[in-house]
Amino acid sequence: MSSRDPVSLPAPIQELVESLIAMPGACAVALGGSRAEGGVDARSDWDLGVYYRGTLDTTRLSQRGTVHPPGSWGRLMNGGAWLVIDGTKVDVLLRDLDVVEYWSDRAETGHFEVDALLGYLAGCPTYMLRAELAWGRVLHGSLPRRASYPEPLAVTAQSRWRFSCAFSLEHARMRAARGDVVGAMGQAAKAAIEHAHAVLAGQRTWVLNEKRILERAGLAELHALFSQSLRREELVDWVSTVRAALGVDASVIR
């Protein structure tokens, strides 16, 4: 986990951090999201990751708002709470440290899986947990350092995401041929995200989520394609245009 300069926290956030680390089972509290990356803007909230082992007593957290307990958001996102403190949005995200270490170690050898999570178009890769360790900044406690991007992961992630992109585009083409506007555009959008994942894996760049992933991968021009008003009879040609923009060979999965 990053050892950059110490983070200066507003008093209410500091008080929350101290309350979180005092929860039985908690091992560390880390700052994540845009504030950890250094890309803060007017819409930035606070993302606080609570890493725990075994069981976590969330009584202190539940006194501040509704808590989604460990496991309720799946094996990766785990659980957490959405809070508002002095008018500021704070997302408290629970992380099972045993699960984090397992998938971080698997990423070292190039192995990963992709989970279907709410809010994700292309799904969430299990190496996201290692990306959080690489980008996050420990506020209290200690966490294993996992900053480097494993070379085996760069190879397997590129291959898998490129295949997924081609597969999604083929389904976009088939749905377009049937006049399925929503299905065709949905599969094409999924393909764009998958291609961005492949590009960033090739650059050995960690991906925390899909926010601004097209911009990070140098694919911002794709937004214009998805802003067009299309008639059903234009869908097939439109999907071909998206495929060309992504540089994907139509024969990859045929």
Summary of the structure (lengths in Angstrom):
residues: 254
radius of gyration: 20.1
end to end distance: 42.7
largest distance: 60.5
contacts: 800
relative contact order: 0.12
helix: 46%
strand: 16%
